[in-house]
């Protein structure tokens, strides 16, 4: 089993890893293209990104590999041969169960020790790439604004010589009030050797410079105001600061985030932030209680010990309630509006103070949730590996289709279903709509019954995809399933009218007893009588089965049609219809006796 499973597992794992890595590439393609990054930097980024994508690729690879392995065994009838020789499916799966358990343990240690380092390095490298200046590639006919402090327009350029024609440059590096506008017939743009400056050489042009903030050149020799300066040049050289080097960011900042911590560090952060939240909450609650409303404080001082007076948590006892109306209206009526304005202003001020304090606590609670999510995700990968194996292996044994076609379709469908549920639970946990453990474990809780169901069906060799069986089951639950007996051409036992009448009378008597027994039940017991052993119901069902078995041997088409009216399960609800069909059959057999009295 291991020799069959391991090659497929390794193949599907690397294929899935490549697919999710391409998803990462398309997501961040805009941050990577046009930066002039070296190959080893891109290789390092993709390596760390591949490590961070392992939690997504590993469960899918296990699902697909187990489906293909057991599908191949079922398609070649090897599973049938094993079961015929007395080897159960659980015994066949045992080596792979041990292997997947080891993979799950390894996935936990990978999540706890390797993944934080990989995520720290990947996000640090990705942010460093984002901060890198793009390569200077001047387009034609549009303004180029990727040079800090400059907007450059080029009408056309010569790709072979690199000459730029009809250039217009807006220099706002010294502020908008000191803007320079440069027009040139042609020019060249080169990167300096230190890759920290751009060297711009212009030919045959003019420069306009705003002198509004230039203290030394605001007036001419005659005292007239000079708003700007105009310069005509044949050749002009400009050195522009432009850092094109790749500078790595410090990893310490990302290392302190939740993505760069293991379980011990995550739990320590959760405990410390929770303690701070509790402390702030107690402080806010105490301040609310200590604030005097209408001149009355919730606390009062205990002066029983003069050397150590302290505040006790007891409300102030009033001799009689305060008459707010008398306090409010005892002043001049003109002061009423002033009192209302002051009260409204004070209420708004208190509301703003408490909202500001709540924002601080909201950030801390968000930090707790993020760290809690990351801690639970250390365990969900291992559990997902086990669940997907117990879905894929039994399902492959059931469908008995090898290759990569059908298993791939089923795997993609199940994984998309898992991913949607997992992403939904993650967002609800992140936003605080549900508890962290409920959101992160939601996908596992949903797929676990599916794995148990498929394993149970595969062990019992049940037909999971027999839709006719499900249809019959639903019809039987609804009581709409009808018999489909047909007239037999040959029977070993002939149906005698007298014997048939005895069987039908027995069925009619049992049906009446069932109805009467149900009516004699107390009302509060009727709703659950079907869940316990009910002798009248068992007797009526036995009589129905005996009647159907005996009458199915008849050669009379009319008898068969009446027998088909009998339900599969006799209940109080269909007892009346059973009695009507029984009466019709009794009348038919009595008529046969009258026609042929010698019938035994």
N, C-alpha and C positions, 0 to 999 in steps of 0.2 A: 504493500500500500504506500509506503514511504517513497519507494522508487517511482511509483506512478504519480504521486502527488507533488514531490519536491520540484521536478523540472517545470511542471505547470505553474506552481506557486511562484517560483523565481521569475518565470517569463511574464506572468500576469502582473506581478508586483512592479517590475521595471516598466512595463507598458503603461500601467496606471500612473506610476510616478512621472513618466514622460508626459502623459496627458495633462495632469494637474500642473506640471511645470510649465507647459505651454499656456495654460490658463493664467499663471502668474506673469508670464512674459507679455501676453496681450494686455494684461491689466496695467502694467507699468512700462509699456513700450514707449510712451511719450517722454518718460523720464530718462530713458537710456539712449534713444536715438539722437544723433547730432551732438553728442558730448565729447567725441574723440577719445573714448575710454580704451585703455589697453586691454588686450585679450585676457591677461591674467586677472584683471579686476573683474571683468564680466564672468570669467570662469569661477572665481571665488564667490561672487554673488549668487550664481546659479547653484553652486554646491551647497551653500548654506540655505538657499531657498528650497532645494530638494530635500534637505533634512527636515525643514519645517513642514513639508508636504507629506511626510511619512504618515502622520495620523489620519490623513484623508485617503491615502493610497492603500494602506495595509488592510483595512477591513474589506475594501472592494476586491483586492487581490485574493484574499481568503475566500470570499464568497464565490468569485468566478472560478478559482482553481478547484474548490470542492465540488461545485456544480459540474465542471468538466470531467473531473476524476470519476465521480460516481455515475455520471451520465454515460461515460465510455464503458464502464463496467456493466451498466444495465443494457446498453445497446448491443454489447457482445455476449449477452446472456451469462456473464460470469457471476453476477449477483444471484441469478436464478440457480446456477449450479451450486454456489456456496450454500444457499438456503436449503436446497434439496439434500445436501450432504449434512445438514444439521447445524451449520454455522449461522448464527443470527446476525442481523445487521449491526447491532451494538458491538458484537465481537469483531466484526469487520472494521468498524470505525475506531476501535480501541487504540491502535497505534497512532492514528491521526489525532485522536482526542488528547493523548499525551503530548504530541508535538505542538498542537495549537495551545495547550496549557503553558508549555514552555515559551512559546511565542508571546502569549499574553503577559507572562511574568517579565520577559525581556522588554515588551512594549512599555510596561510600567516604569522600569528603570530608565528606559530611553526618554520617556516623558519627564522624569524627575531630574535627570542629571545631564543628558545630552541636549535635549530640546531647549532648555533655557539658554545655554551657551550659543546654540545655533541661532535662536531668535535674536539674541542680543547682537551678535555679529552681523546677521542679515539686515536688521533694521538700521543699525549704525551705518553699515555700508550703503544701504539704499538712501538714507538721508544725506550721506556724504555725496552720493552721485547726484541727488537733486540739487544740492548747493553748488555743484560744479558749473561753471559758465559754459554755454554751448560753443561749438566751433563757429567761427565767423564765416558765414556763407551768405553773401549779399545777394538778395533776389533782384530781379529787374522789374521796374515799374511800380514798386510799392515801397513804403517806408519801413525800414529795418530798425527795431527798437531794442535789440538784444545786447547792445553795448550800453552799459550803465551811464546815464547822463547825456546820451547822444541819440538823435534820430537821423538816419542816413537814407537818402533817396538816390537811386541810380537809374538813369533812363535805359542804358544798355551797357553791355560789357563784352570784352573779347575773351573767350574761354582759354585760348592758347597763350596769350601774353598776360592775362589777368588785368588788363587795363579797364578802368571804369570810366564811362563817359556821361557828361551832363549831370554832375553831382550836385546835391543840395544837402547841407549838413546843418542841423540845429543843435547847438551846444548849450545845454541847460545844466551843466555840471556845477556851475557856480551859483545856481539859483535862477528862478524865472525872471527876476528883475535885471539880471546880468546876462541875458541871453545873447549868444553870438550866432549869426547866420552866415554861412560860408557857401558861396557858389563857385564852382570850378568847371572848366571845360573837360578835364580828364584828371585821372589820378591813379595811384596804386596803394593797396592796403596789404601790409605784411605783419606777421607776428614777430616780435622781438625774440632774441635768443633765450632770454630768461623766462619767456612765456608769461610775463607779468604785464606787458605793455603791447599796444598796437602802434605800429609806425605807419602814418598816413602821409603820403607825398602827393601834393596837389599842383596842378599846372593851369595858368591863365584863368584867374578868377578874381573874385572880390569877397571882402569880409565886412559885415555890418555888426557893430558891437554897441550894445546899450550901455550908456555911462551914467545912468540915474544914480547908482550908488557908488560911483567912482569919485572919491573926494578930491583927487588930484587933477582931474581933467574935465570938470563940469562946465567951464566957461572958456571963451577965446581971449586973445590979447586985448580986444576992445571992450571986454566985459559982457559980451552977448552970451546967452545960454546955449550950450552945445549938447542936445539930447543924445546923440550917438556919434560913433566914429566909423568912417568908411575907409577901407584900405583896398588898394588894387595891387595884385601881385602877379608875377610871372611863375614863380616857384615858391611853394610854402610847405613846410614840414610840421606835422603835429604828432605829438607823443601822447597817447591815450592810455590811461591805466586800465588794464583788462587782465585779470588773473585767470589764466587758462590751465593752471596746474590742478591736479587732483589732490585735495587735502582731506585726510580722514578725520572724522570726528572722534571725540573721546568716548570710549565705551562705558565709562562710569555712570553717565546719565541714564543710558538705556538699561544698564545693569540693575539700577535701583527701581526700575519699573516692574510691573507684575509679570511681564513676559520673560524676565530674566531671573526668576527666583524659583527655588525648589520648594518642596512641601514645608520644610522647617522654616524657611524664610517667609513664605506666604503666611503660615500660621502665626509667626511672631508679629508680622505687620498687622494682621487682622486683630490680634489681641491688643496691640498698642493703640490702634485707631479706635477700636471698640471702647477701650477704657477712656479715651479722650472724648468720644461721643457721649458716653454715659456721664462723664464729669460735666461736660457742657450742658447736657440736658438737665442734670440735677441743679446746676447753677441757675439756669433759666427758670426752672420750676420754683426754686426758692425765691428768686427775685420777683416772680409774679405774685407769690403768696405774701412776700414782705411789703409789697407796694401798698400804701394806704389808699383805699378807695372811700371817698366821702369822709376822709379824715379818720378812717378806722382801719387798723392793721389786723391781719390775720394772727400775727404772733403777739405775745406780750412778754414782758420781762419778769423773771422770777427773782424776787429780791429776798427770798427766805434766807439766803446765805449772803450777807452783805459783802463778804470778802470775795465771793465768786458769783456774781450775778450772771445769769445765762438766759438765753432765749428758749422758751419751751414751745412745743408745737400744739398750742391750744388757742382756739378762737376766742376773741374778746367777748365776754358775756355782756349783753346789753340789758338794762333794766326794762326798757321798752323800745319798740321799733322807732327808727328815725322817720319823722314826717318830712319827706323830701319836698313835698309841695310847700309846706310852711317855710322851709329854709330857702326855697327857690323864689317865692313871691313876697318875702318879707321886706326885700329891698324895693327900690323904686321900679315901677313897670318898665321904665326906659332902659334899665340894666338887663332885662331879660335877654335881649338880642346879644348883648356883650357876653353874658354867661354861656349862651349856646355856642357862640363863636369860639370862646376859650375852650369849652369842653370838646368841641369838634376838632380843634387844632391839637389838643393834647391827645385825643384818641388817634388821630392820624400819625402823630409823632411816635406813639407807642407801637402802632401797627408797623411803621417803617423799621423801628428798632428790632422788633421780633422777626420781621421778614429777613432782615440782614443776618440775624443770628441763625435763622433757619437755612439760609443759603450756605453758610459755613458748614452746618451739620449735613446738608445735602451732599456737598462735595466729599465729606468724610464717609458718608454712607455709600456713595458711588465707589469710592476706593475700596471699601469693604466688599462690595458686591463683585468688583472686578477681580480682586484677589481670591475671593471664594470661588468664582467661576474657574479661574485658572487652577485652583487646587483640586476641584472636582474633576476637571478634564484630565488630570493625571491618572484617574481610575477608569474613566469612561472608555478610553481606547482599548484597554485590556478586556473589558466586559463586551465591547462591540465585536472584538475578534472572536470571542466564544459564541456570541449570538449569531454572527454571520456564518460561522462554520456549521452550527446546528440548524441553520436555515438552508445553506447550500448543499450539504451532504445528503440529508434526507430528500430534498427536492430533486437533486440529481438522480437519486435512486427511484424516485416516483416517475419523473418524466422520461427517463431512460433515453436521453438524447445527448450524444457526445459532440465532439467538435467544438467550434467556437461560435456557431450561429445562434441557436436557441439559448444556450447558457449565457451568451453575451447580452442578448435582449432582456432576459429575465434579470440578470445581475444589474444592468443599467437601470431598469425600472425600479427594482427594490432599493438600489442605492440612492436614486433620486428621491424616492419616498422617504428614506432615512434622512437624507440631507435636508429636505424641506422641514421635517419635524424637528431635527436637531437645530437648525438655524432659527426656527420659530421659538423653540424653548430658550435658546441662547439670548435672543432679543428680549423676551419677556423677563428673563432673569437679570439681564443687564439694566433694563429700565425699572426694575423693582416691582413689576406687576405680579410676580410670583416669587416664592422662595428660590434661592439659588439652586438648591439641590433638586427642586421640582423641575426647574427649567432645563438644567443640564442633563438630568437623567430621564427626561421625557421620552426621547427617542428610544432609549434602552427599554423603558417600561412598555412602549408600544410594540416593539419588535420581539420582545421576549415571549409573549403568548404565541406569536407566529412561529417562532422556532420550536416551542413545545408542541404545537399542533402538527407541524410537518414531521417532527421526529416521531410522534405518536402514530401518525398515519403510515409512515414508512415502515416502522417496526411491525405494525399489524397488516401490512400489505393492502391498505385501503386505497380505493380509487378516489384520489383527491379531486381530480379534474373531470369526474363523471358528473356532468351538469344535470343529467336526467335524474340521478339519485338525489341531488339537492332539490330539484323540482318536485319530486315525489315526496320528499321530506316536508317541504313547505305546504304542499297540498294536504298532506296528512295532518299537519298541525292545524290547518284551517278547516279540516273536516270536509274537504271537497274532493278527496281522492275516491274514485269509484272503481269497482271491479270490472274486469274485461274478460270474463269467461266466455268460452265458445263451445258450441256443440261438438262432442267428440264422435268420431267415426266408429271407434271401437272402445269398449269399456269392459273391465273385468267384473264389475259389480253392477247389476241392474237395479234401478231405482223402483221399489215397490210402493204403491200408493199408501198402503196401510202403515208401513214403516216410516214413510215420509211424513204422514200425519202425526205419528208419535213424536218424531223429531221436532216437527214444527210446534206441536203443543208444548213440548218441553221448553223450546225457545220462547214462546209467548208467555208461559208461566214465569220464566226467569226474567223476562223484560218487565212484566208487571211487578214482580218482587223488587226489582231494582228501582222502579219509579216510586213505589210505596215506601221503601226504605229511605230513599232520599227525602221524601216529604216528611217522614218522621224525624229526620235529623233536626236539631236546633238550628236556627237561622245562622248563628255565629260559627257553626261547624261546617256549613255547606261549602264554603269557599275553599276549604282545605281537605275535604274528604277524599279527593283524588290522590292526595299526596301520601295517605296512609293506606293500609290494607283494608279493603272494603269487600267483604265476602260476597254480597249480592252482585257487585260489579264483576268480580272474578267468575262467579257462576254464570252470569249472563253472557260474558265473553266466551266462556267455554262452550255454552250451548250454541252460540252463533257460529263458532268455528266448526262444531260437529255438523250443524245443519248445512253449512256451505260445502264442507268436504263430501257429505253424502249426496246432496242434490247436484253437485257438479258433474256427476256421472250420468245424468239423464240425457235422453236423446230428444227431448221436447225443447224446441227453441223458445217457446213462451216461458217455460220454467227457467231457462238460463237468463232470459231478460229480467225476470223478477228477482232472481238471485243476485244479479249485478247491481240491484238497487241497495243491497245490504252494504253498510259501511265497514271499513276495516276495524275500527274501534267503536264499540257500543257504549254510548254515554247517555246521560239523562236527556240531553238536548236532542239526540236523534232516535230516542227510544220510540217515539210515536211513529216515525217513518218506518222503523223496523217492524212495528206491529201491523202497519198497513200492508207492507209487503208480505208479511207472514199470513195475514188474513186472505190475501189474494191467492197465495200458494195453496192454502188449505181449501179454498173454494175450488181451485183447479183440480186438486187431487180427489176431493169428494165427488166432483163431476165424473172423474175417471172411474171411480168405484161404482157410481150409479150406472155408467155405461157398460162396465164390465165387472159384475159382482163377483166373479170367480177369481179376481186378481188377489194374490197373496200379499 
